[in-house]
Amino acid sequence: MIIVIKREATQEIIDHVIEKIKGAGLAVHISKGKERTIIGAIGDESRLASISLEALPGVESVMPIMKPYKLVSREFRKESSVIDVEGVRIGDTAFQVIAGPCSVESKESLIDCARKVKESGARILRGGAFKPRTSPYDFQGLGVEGLKLLAEAKKATGLPIISELMDPRDTEIVCEYVDIVQIGARNMQNFRLLTEVGKSGKPVLLKRGLSATIKEFLMSAEYIAAQGNTQIILCERGIRTFETATRNTLDISAVPVLKEETHLPVFIDPSHAVGRWGLVTPLARAAVAVGADGLMIEVHPDPENALCDGAQSLKPTKFARLMDEVRKVAASVGRTL
């Protein structure tokens, strides 16, 4: 349920409304917009039947939220959310790009890659320290050592870093090093993990599962938001279909659908969507045109010898050309890069 508070209401009046809702056994989430404060009452709304919320001082209107996902819905917050990560504003007018290697391999290659993607305009560095691999015999990442190398790359370049969290037991150590926690497609419905990152308070990039519907995707985001953390970036990275020409099928229509349904920023990861570096640039252009807020691109100085996903990784020179292409499209749709 949404309770819209009058513009002139004092904090004392708002606190009184919150006290009434909590007294009925519901959780309370506050969203402060430019003109209105909105209180979300989450839980069994039947418990509010005995309370005339509309009659409380300061209450402008009361509306039920029809969507099963409450806190991440446009019903709860009309304005698009903007997430500030060390000065990088995600979801604002600027189109943001996350770039870097699939996995952290060595200090030298990571820092070299970080410097080159920054020169081309990327604002956030990606790199996997813990790698979820289909085969148990494939490279699984450097673990904590990889996190330490990412921290060194951040120190050398000033780029905020994002890396994947796979296990709730690693939440504390991962959050110690990264600026954004990534939840991969395979863990989109790992609800214990989602709850833990929600409690962490760190910005989260949540990737859509291989076979997840939009509703399931947003319900997973709701798990994070329910813990009080609405700093969530949604990432479309391709879904599993009957098509075999590409690694996955990029659901480009998911972007405008998500922008209608939720106030959260939306990114596209074309690298994982197609699995072929030659198709990454055209899909990156499409991502800007369709209204995405940013991209996640895999870049490696030597893709042929990469320990993970070399076939979909761009060399730094090709990434620079991709950024030039993306800037042109961004300018045509009123966004900066």
N, C-alpha and C positions, 0 to 999 in steps of 0.2 A: 504494500500500500504506500502511496505517495502523499505526503502532507506538505502542501505549499504554504510557506510562511510569508506574511505580509512584509513588504519592503521596510516599513518603519518599525517593525517589531524589535524590541530590545533583546539582549542576550538573556536577561532574566526570564522574559516571556518564552523564549525558545527553550530554555532549560526546563521550564515548567511542562511544556509539551513533551519533551524527551522523557521526563520523569513519569508522566502518565503512561507513555507507551511501554517503557521498561517495567513499570509496575504491573502491566498486563502480561508480562513474560515474553515480550518480543525484543529482538535485537534492533538497534538503531544505527543507521548510517546517514551521515550528513553530506550533502553536496551543496557547496556555496558557489552560485553562479554570479554573473555580473549584476543581475537585477534581483534575483530571488534566492532564498535559502530553501532547499528542499530536504525534507526528512523522509528517509525510507524506513518503513516499519517492516521488518522481515521476520516471518514466523507464521503461526496460526492466527490468521486475521479474525477468526470467530471470537477470539479472546477480547477483541476491541469492541464487541457488540454493545457492551454495557457502558461504553464511554462515548459521549457525543463529541467527537473530535472537532466537528465544524463549529461547536459552541465555545471552544477554548479560545482565550484571548490570543490574538496574533495569527490565527489560522485563516488563510485565504480560501483554500479549497482542499478537498480530500478525494483522491482518485485511486481506484484499484489498479495494480499492474497486471496486465493480462498475460504477459509473457512468462514462461517458466523460469527464464533467467531474469532476475530482478535488477541487480545492481549494475550490470553491464549494459542494460537496455537503454534505448533512446527515450523510453517512457520515463525512466528514472532521471536521466540527465539529457536535456535537449542539446546543450552545447557540446561540441567535440572536445574530448580530453586532450590536453597537451602534457607530455611527460618530459621533464627536464633532467637530462643525464649529464652532469658536469658541464652545463652550459649548452649542450646540444638539445634543441627543442624538437621533440618528436610529436607529430600531429599538428604542427603549426603550418604556416604558409611555406616554409622551407621544406624541400624534398630531401630526405636524409638517406645516406648510403652506408651500409655496414659491409666491410670487405676484409678479406684475409684468407689464410689457408684453412682447409677443412680440419686439419689437425696440426698441433704444434709439434715440430720435428727437431728443431735445433734453435739455439739462441740467434745465431748468425742469419739463418734464412728467415726467421720470424721478424727480426728487427729490420732486415732489408726489405721484406715485403711490406711491413707497416709503414716505412718511410715512403715507399713508392705509391701505395694506395692513398696516403695522406696528400702527397703531391698532386694526385689526380682529383682530389676532392672528397674522398671518403672521410667521414667524421667519427666513425666507430670501428675498432678493430675486432674481428672475429678470429677464433682459434679454438679447436677442440682439445681439451686436456683429457677428458674421459669420453671415449668413443663407443657408441652403441653399434656393434657390427653384426651383420647377419650370421657370419661364420665365427665360431670361437677361436679360429686359428688366424684370423686377420689382426692387424695392428690395433690395439685397444687404447692407444693414447699413452701419454707420459704421466698421467695422474697429477699429483700435487706438484711434481717438478714442472709439468707443463703450465700450471697456474703461476708458478714463480717466474717462468720465462715470459708469460704474458704481462706480468707486473713490470718486468724489466723493459719490455717493449713499450709499455705505457709511459714509463719514466723517460725513455729515449725520444718518444714522439709526442707525448701529451694526449694521445688518443684514448678515450674511455674504452674498456674492453668488455666483450661478451663471450661467455663460454657455457657449455651445456652441463646441467646437473642431471644425473641419472638415478641417484640413490639418496633417499631421505637422510641416511647417515652421514652423507657428505655435505649437507646443506651449510653447516657452519663454516667449514673450510673453504668451500666455493664462494660463499658470500663475503668471506674475508678478502678475497682477491678481486672479484669481478664487480663491474658496475651494473651489468644487466645479466640476469640469470636466464639461460635458454632452456626451455623444456621441449625436447624433441618430439617428433611425430609419434614415435613408438611409446612415448610416455604421456601422451595427451590425456589418457584416461587412467593414469596412475594417481588415484585420488589422494592417497596418503602423501605423495610427493607434492601435489598441488597445494594441499593444506599447509605443508611445511614452508613452501616458498611464499605462500600467502602470509604466514606469520613472520617471515623474515623482513618484510617491508621493502625489499629490493625490487626495482623494476624488473619485470618478467617479459620475455618474448616467448609466446606460446605458439608452437607450430601445430597446424591442423593434422590430425591423424590420417593414415593412409586411406581409410574407408569411412571417415567420419562425416556425418551430415553437418550442415551449418548449425543446426540446433544443438547437436552433441558438442560441437566445437565451443559454442557459447556457454553451454552448461559447464564445461571444463573451466572456462574463464571465470564463471560464477563461483567455483570452488575457491579460487584464489581471492576473488573480491570479497567473499563471505568472511574472510579472515581480516578484513580491513585494508587490504592492499588492492587498490584499483589502478596501480601503475602497470598496466598490462598492454602489451603490443601483440596483436594477432598477426600470424604469419601463414599465408597460403603458400604451400610448397609442393602442390601437385597431389592428386589422389589416384588411387588404383582403379583402372577401368580395363576393358577388354583390349585396349590399344597397346601394341608392343613396339611401335615405331620410336617412342620415347620412353624414358625410365618410368615416368608417371605422366598423368595428364593434368596440365595446369588449368585449374578452374578459374579462369579470368573473371567469370561472372560473379565469383564469390566476393570480389572487392566491392562493387556497388551494393550488393545484397547486405554485406556486413556494415557498410557505411549507413545504410537505412536502419538496420536493426540495433546497432550499438554505437556508443559514443567513443569507443576505443580506437586508437590508431591501427591502421592495417598495412602490413608489409607484404611483399612478394619475394620469394626465393626461387628465381628461375633456374639456378644451378641444379638444385635437387629435383626440380620439376621435370627437367628433360634429360639430364645426365650427359649432355653433349655440349661442349663449349661453343660450337658454332651456332647454336640456337639461343644462347643466353642473351645476346644483344637485342635481337628483335623482340623477345619477350620482355626485356627490361624496358624497351620503349613503350610496349603495350601497357605495362604496369603503371607508368606515369600517366598515360592517356586515359586509362580507365578510372583513375582517382586514388590510387594507392598513396600512402604517405612516405614510403621508402622501399628500399631494396636491400636484400642480403645476397652478396655475390662472393663466390669462392675464387680466390686469386692465389697463384703459386708461382714462384720464380722459375721452377723447373717441373712442370706438370708431368712430363714423361717419367720422372723418377719419384713422384709424390707417393707417400705411404698410404694415402687415402684419397679416393675420388679425383684422381688426376684427369680423367677423361672429361670432367665437367668444369675444370678449373681454367681460368683465363691467365695468360701471362700478363705481367704488369703493363706491357705496351698495349695489349689488346684491351685491358681494363681501362686504360687512359682513353682509347677510342670510344669505348662504351660510354664513358662519362661525357664525352663530347656530344654523343648522340642523345643521351638522356637530357642534357642541358637544353638542347633545341626543343625537345618535346615539352619539357617543363615550362619553358618560356611561353609556349603556345597555349598552355592551359593555366597561365597565371601563377606559376610557382617558381621559386628560386632554388638554385642548387649550389 
